[in-house]
Amino acid sequence: YLDVKDKGRVAQVCAAWRDASYHKSVWRGVEAKLHLRRANPSLFPSLQTRGIKKVQILSLRRSLSYVIQGMPQIESLNLCGCFNLTDNGLGHAFVQDIPSLRVLNLSLCKQITDSSLGRIAQYLKNLEVLELGGCSNITNTGLLLIAWGLHRLKSLNLRSCRHVSDVGIGHLSGMTRSAAEGCLTLEKLTFQDCQKLTDLSLKHVSKGLNKLKVLNLSFCGGISDAGMIHLSQMTQLCSLNLRSCDNISDTGIMHLAMGSLRLSGLDVSFCDKIGDQSLAYIAQGLYQLKSLSLCSCHISDDGINRMVRQMHELKTLNIGQCVRITDKGLELIADHLTQLTGIDLYGCTKITKRGLERITQLPCLKVLNLGLWQMTESERMR
């Protein structure tokens, strides 16, 4: 039950406590966080004795191969933010099959290119999670290599991989079977800020990745309402993030609501073409939602009125910076959304103490974010 530092201190009490603290059950699931600076011959034997198989490298001054050789049964390797990691360094580390490795995080390793993805696809065949957020040198060729070699991949993060386009997503989705089978077991995909993606990518995803549960398309300016027709047929999809997708409007939400989706989470915050009509569509076809984010959308009390009576399962509602919402909207929420555990009202400048008093009476409410809200002078005097 102790945290990692205290587990280390316990080991220094006496020999009996040391032996007890080295028991593998004590360290189950713990991730070792290491600065790899100078040689430490006892480091990896010590980790292995404890049964630790997850490692995060906080700074990398030594060769990565030092880690791979020292931990042959490694399951998770987190190199996030190791800016000095190069293709050469990764190439020296991955020189043979590492069947135990399931999770690899290379986020913000900005020197990594498609060459490294070739190594990963060749030697890490059992990889299930690959984080490439901010690896801006990755191209469609790299995605072809992933689609060729990583057939057990469940989660892939391509945030801000600016060279990736529809062609690469086609590879992942198995559209080019002659070259690569595709990553057809994917359950989670993050395309945040991939500016070259269009609705064709969504067509590929909907045709090939039928096990997908979580899709993040936030800040993808190239997708439009037409792409939502493809997504609306994805029966396994649970969570869809369309935050700051400027070309998504009420029409796109209509397409989603009319399909066969069973979404539990939807985020359309900062989509300024979405208004009250979207809330009517959501109530009609996406009424199973547990989480809905509409921050800075052009919705009003009228839209809230159209939605609340159908949304019996809603637990989280984010309507921050929806400046047309008034106490009337809050009263409707308080009357009908009785399962709410969290609500964001940051920057809702037209609400008053009266509306807030109604909201705070919700029986399950645990989180209330008010942010910029301020009481008027007359309310302070009451």
MOVEN-V66691 format. One record per residue. N is the residue number from 1. BURIAL is b if it has 24 or more other ideal C-beta (glycine too) atoms within 12 Angstrom, else e. Layout:
n: <N N>
burial: <BURIAL BURIAL>
This chain:
n: <1 2 3 4 5 6 7 8 9 10 11 12 13 14 15 16 17 18 19 20 21 22 23 24 25 26 27 28 29 30 31 32 33 34 35 36 37 38 39 40 41 42 43 44 45 46 47 48 49 50 51 52 53 54 55 56 57 58 59 60 61 62 63 64 65 66 67 68 69 70 71 72 73 74 75 76 77 78 79 80 81 82 83 84 85 86 87 88 89 90 91 92 93 94 95 96 97 98 99 100 101 102 103 104 105 106 107 108 109 110 111 112 113 114 115 116 117 118 119 120 121 122 123 124 125 126 127 128 129 130 131 132 133 134 135 136 137 138 139 140 141 142 143 144 145 146 147 148 149 150 151 152 153 154 155 156 157 158 159 160 161 162 163 164 165 166 167 168 169 170 171 172 173 174 175 176 177 178 179 180 181 182 183 184 185 186 187 188 189 190 191 192 193 194 195 196 197 198 199 200 201 202 203 204 205 206 207 208 209 210 211 212 213 214 215 216 217 218 219 220 221 222 223 224 225 226 227 228 229 230 231 232 233 234 235 236 237 238 239 240 241 242 243 244 245 246 247 248 249 250 251 252 253 254 255 256 257 258 259 260 261 262 263 264 265 266 267 268 269 270 271 272 273 274 275 276 277 278 279 280 281 282 283 284 285 286 287 288 289 290 291 292 293 294 295 296 297 298 299 300 301 302 303 304 305 306 307 308 309 310 311 312 313 314 315 316 317 318 319 320 321 322 323 324 325 326 327 328 329 330 331 332 333 334 335 336 337 338 339 340 341 342 343 344 345 346 347 348 349 350 351 352 353 354 355 356 357 358 359 360 361 362 363 364 365 366 367 368 369 370 371 372 373 374 375 376 377 378 379 380 381 382>
burial: <e e e e e e b e e e b e e e e e e e e e b b e e e b b e e b b b e b e b e e e e e e b b e e b e e b e b b b b b b e e b e b b b e b b b e b b e e b b b b b b b e b e e b b b e b b b e b b e e e b e e b b b b b b b b b b b b b b b b b b b b b e b b b b b b b b b b b b b b b b b b b b b b b b b b b b e b b b b b b b b b b b b b b b b b b b b b b b b e e e e b b b b b b b b b b b b b b b b b b b b b b b b b b b e b b e b b b b b b b b b b b b b b b e b b b b b b b b e b b b b b b b b b b b b b b b b b b b b b b e b e b b b b b b b b b b b b b b b b b b b b b b b e b b b b b b b b b b b b b b b b b e b b b b b b e b b e e b b b b b b b b b b b b b b b b b b b b b e b b e b b e b b b b b b b e b b b e e b b e b b e e b e e b e e b b b e e b e e e e e e e e e>
